[in-house]
Amino acid sequence: MSKQKRKNVDNRVEMLEHKVAKHSEQISKLFSKSEDTNLKLDKITHTLNQIRWTFYGAVGYYAISELGFISTLKLLQ
């Protein structure tokens, strides 16, 4: 192989190595962001569950008070 071709191949290999290193950094950043996003989604899910159970509790309390169970319990005391 001639010296010119060898230099050309070496330059191309160096460029590829540089690109691979850059892509590796970008991939690690994306995985980090993905983990952060998953944590935030878990927190959102937890908050939505709290809202749901609060709503169920309010509806349950309303239903019980409308049916008169609370009045009955107060009379029994």
N, CA and C of each residue as an Amber inpcrd file, in Angstrom:
protein
   231
   0.8530000  -1.1660000   0.0000000   0.0000000   0.0000000   0.0000000
   0.9000000   1.2310000   0.0000000   0.5420000   2.1860000  -0.7980000
   1.3590000   3.3930000  -0.8890000   1.1850000   4.2490000   0.3590000
   2.1470000   5.1630000   0.5540000   2.1180000   6.0380000   1.7280000
   0.8800000   6.9340000   1.7280000   0.4740000   7.3920000   0.5700000
  -0.6960000   8.2740000   0.4660000  -1.9660000   7.5300000   0.8860000
  -2.1130000   6.3120000   0.3990000  -3.2910000   5.5190000   0.7650000
  -3.2780000   5.2160000   2.2630000  -2.0960000   4.9320000   2.7870000
  -1.9610000   4.6250000   4.2140000  -2.3710000   5.8330000   5.0580000
  -1.9320000   7.0340000   4.6550000  -2.3000000   8.2560000   5.3650000
  -3.8020000   8.4900000   5.2980000  -4.3430000   8.2430000   4.1250000
  -5.7790000   8.4210000   3.9290000  -6.5620000   7.4780000   4.8450000
  -6.1390000   6.2320000   4.9120000  -6.7930000   5.2490000   5.7610000
  -6.6430000   5.6510000   7.2350000  -5.4450000   6.0790000   7.6180000
  -5.2170000   6.5060000   9.0020000  -6.1130000   7.6960000   9.3670000
  -6.2360000   8.6540000   8.4690000  -7.1050000   9.8170000   8.7210000
  -8.5620000   9.3840000   8.8850000  -8.9880000   8.4890000   8.0240000
 -10.3730000   8.0220000   8.1020000 -10.6210000   7.2610000   9.4020000
  -9.6500000   6.4570000   9.8270000  -9.7760000   5.7130000  11.0760000
  -9.8350000   6.6890000  12.2550000  -9.0020000   7.7090000  12.2440000
  -9.0200000   8.7130000  13.3140000 -10.3700000   9.4310000  13.3650000
 -10.9100000   9.7790000  12.2110000 -12.2130000  10.4390000  12.1700000
 -13.2940000   9.5260000  12.7320000 -13.2460000   8.2580000  12.3640000
 -14.2260000   7.3030000  12.8810000 -14.0950000   7.1240000  14.3890000
 -12.8720000   7.0630000  14.8880000 -12.6630000   6.9320000  16.3290000
 -13.2140000   8.1520000  17.0640000 -13.0040000   9.3190000  16.4910000
 -13.5170000  10.5550000  17.0860000 -15.0480000  10.5420000  17.1080000
 -15.6410000  10.1230000  16.0020000 -17.1060000  10.0560000  15.9370000
 -17.6620000   9.0450000  16.9310000 -17.0060000   7.9080000  17.0620000
 -17.4580000   6.8840000  17.9980000 -17.3850000   7.4130000  19.4300000
 -16.3200000   8.1150000  19.7620000 -16.1880000   8.6810000  21.1080000
 -17.2900000   9.7090000  21.3590000 -17.5490000  10.5440000  20.3610000
 -18.5950000  11.5620000  20.4940000 -19.9610000  10.9000000  20.6600000
 -20.2310000   9.8830000  19.8750000 -21.5070000   9.1810000  19.9710000
 -21.6450000   8.4800000  21.3210000 -20.5610000   7.9360000  21.8350000
 -20.6020000   7.2860000  23.1490000 -20.9860000   8.2920000  24.2220000
 -20.4310000   9.4890000  24.1630000 -20.7870000  10.5440000  25.1210000
 -22.2620000  10.9050000  24.9940000 -22.7310000  11.0490000  23.7640000
 -24.1270000  11.4050000  23.5470000 -25.0630000  10.3180000  24.0580000
 -24.7210000   9.0780000  23.8510000 -25.5420000   7.9610000  24.3160000
 -25.5970000   7.9460000  25.8350000 -24.4630000   8.1770000  26.4920000
 -24.4760000   8.1840000  27.9610000 -25.3200000   9.3360000  28.4880000
 -25.2950000  10.4960000  27.8240000 -26.1380000  11.6230000  28.2220000
 -27.6180000  11.2760000  28.0430000 -27.9520000  10.6060000  26.9550000
 -29.3400000  10.2260000  26.7130000 -29.8420000   9.2320000  27.7570000
 -29.0010000   8.2750000  28.1310000 -29.4030000   7.3240000  29.1650000
 -29.6200000   8.0290000  30.4910000 -28.7750000   9.0030000  30.7960000
 -28.9320000   9.7680000  32.0230000 -30.2490000  10.5410000  32.0070000
 -30.5470000  11.1760000  30.8790000 -31.8010000  11.9140000  30.7630000
 -32.9960000  10.9740000  30.8370000 -32.8550000   9.7960000  30.2750000
 -33.9290000   8.8060000  30.3090000 -34.2250000   8.3900000  31.7500000
 -33.1820000   8.1880000  32.5400000 -33.3680000   7.8170000  33.9430000
 -34.0550000   8.9460000  34.7050000 -33.6380000  10.1940000  34.4570000
 -34.2720000  11.3450000  35.1020000 -35.7440000  11.4320000  34.7210000
 -36.0350000  11.2020000  33.4550000 -37.4190000  11.2510000  32.9870000
 -38.2540000  10.1640000  33.6530000 -37.6930000   8.9760000  33.8060000
 -38.4140000   7.8900000  34.4730000 -38.7190000   8.2340000  35.9210000
 -37.7710000   8.8570000  36.6080000 -38.0120000   9.2570000  37.9940000
 -39.1240000  10.2990000  38.0810000 -39.1050000  11.2520000  37.1580000
 -40.1470000  12.2830000  37.1530000 -41.5100000  11.6760000  36.8400000
 -41.5560000  10.7350000  35.9130000 -42.8210000  10.0670000  35.5990000
 -43.3450000   9.2680000  36.7940000 -42.4380000   8.6450000  37.5400000
 -42.8550000   7.9180000  38.7450000 -43.4620000   8.8710000  39.7700000
 -42.8690000  10.0480000  39.9260000 -43.4100000  11.0370000  40.8620000
 -44.7800000  11.5190000  40.4110000 -44.9440000  11.7380000  39.1110000
 -46.2380000  12.1670000  38.5730000 -47.2870000  11.0840000  38.8130000
 -46.9210000   9.8380000  38.5730000 -47.8390000   8.7230000  38.7990000
 -48.2540000   8.6510000  40.2670000 -47.2930000   8.8430000  41.1610000
 -47.5880000   8.8270000  42.5950000 -48.5700000   9.9410000  42.9570000
 -48.3490000  11.1250000  42.4330000 -49.2410000  12.2540000  42.7020000
 -50.6410000  11.9810000  42.1650000 -50.7290000  11.4360000  40.9630000
 -52.0400000  11.1090000  40.3910000 -52.7650000  10.0470000  41.2230000
 -52.0270000   9.0840000  41.7510000 -52.6430000   8.0820000  42.6280000
 -53.1810000   8.7240000  43.8990000 -52.4330000   9.6750000  44.4560000
 -52.9150000  10.3710000  45.6490000 -54.2020000  11.1340000  45.3470000
 -54.2300000  11.8000000  44.2090000 -55.4310000  12.5450000  43.8110000
 -56.6070000  11.5910000  43.6390000 -56.3580000  10.4520000  43.0050000
 -57.4230000   9.4730000  42.7790000 -58.0070000   8.9770000  44.0880000
 -57.1330000   8.5890000  45.0430000 -57.6330000   8.0550000  46.3050000
 -58.3010000   9.1360000  47.1490000 -57.8510000  10.3760000  47.0290000
 -58.5370000  11.4670000  47.7130000 -59.9390000  11.6420000  47.1530000
 -60.0610000  11.5640000  45.8470000 -61.3680000  11.6630000  45.1970000
 -62.2820000  10.5210000  45.6430000 -61.7470000   9.2970000  45.6550000
 -62.5490000   8.1520000  46.0900000 -63.0120000   8.3400000  47.5340000
 -62.1330000   8.8440000  48.3800000 -62.4980000   9.0870000  49.7710000
 -63.5990000  10.1310000  49.8900000 -63.4820000  11.2010000  49.0990000
 -64.5080000  12.2510000  49.1460000 -65.8470000  11.7250000  48.6530000
 -65.8360000  10.9570000  47.5710000 -67.0770000  10.3780000  47.0470000
 -67.6590000   9.3890000  48.0590000 -66.8080000   8.5980000  48.6760000
 -67.2750000   7.6510000  49.6900000 -67.8830000   8.3630000  50.8820000
 -67.2340000   9.4040000  51.3460000 -67.7720000  10.1650000  52.4770000
 -69.1150000  10.7920000  52.1140000 -69.1940000  11.3480000  50.9010000
 -70.4520000  11.9500000  50.4470000 -71.5670000  10.8990000  50.3940000
 -71.2450000   9.7290000  49.8540000 -72.2490000   8.6630000  49.7390000
 -72.7150000   8.2120000  51.1240000 -71.7790000   8.0410000  52.0390000
 -72.1400000   7.6030000  53.3910000 -72.9820000   8.6660000  54.0940000
 -72.6030000   9.9280000  53.9360000 -73.3680000  10.9840000  54.6040000
 -74.7590000  11.1280000  53.9930000 -74.8740000  10.9160000  52.7070000
 -76.1850000  11.0050000  52.0610000 -77.0900000   9.8390000  52.4460000
 -76.5270000   8.6880000  52.6890000 -77.3230000   7.5280000  53.0740000
 -77.6890000   7.5570000  54.5570000 -77.0850000   8.4510000  55.2980000
 -77.4470000   8.5930000  56.6980000 -76.6580000   7.7350000  57.6620000
 -75.5940000   7.1000000  57.2170000 -74.8040000   6.2680000  58.1120000
 -74.1380000   7.0830000  59.2050000 -73.7130000   8.2770000  58.8840000
 -73.0420000   9.1080000  59.8840000 -74.0410000   9.5250000  60.9650000
 -75.2450000   9.8890000  60.5630000 -76.2710000  10.2470000  61.5380000
 -76.6060000   9.0660000  62.4270000 -76.6720000   7.8900000  61.8560000
 -76.9670000   6.6810000  62.6220000 -75.8560000   6.4060000  63.6240000
 -74.6220000   6.5630000  63.2100000 -73.4960000   6.3360000  64.1150000
 -73.5180000   7.3600000  65.2510000 -73.8570000   8.6110000  64.9680000
 -73.9260000   9.6300000  66.0040000 -75.0440000   9.3170000  67.0120000
 -76.1520000   8.7790000  66.5280000 -77.2600000   8.4300000  67.4180000
 -76.9130000   7.2510000  68.3130000 -76.0920000   6.3410000  67.8070000
 -75.7100000   5.1690000  68.5820000 -74.7760000   5.4940000  69.7210000
 -74.1000000   6.5870000  69.6600000 -73.1400000   6.9430000  70.7130000
 -73.8040000   7.4670000  71.8880000
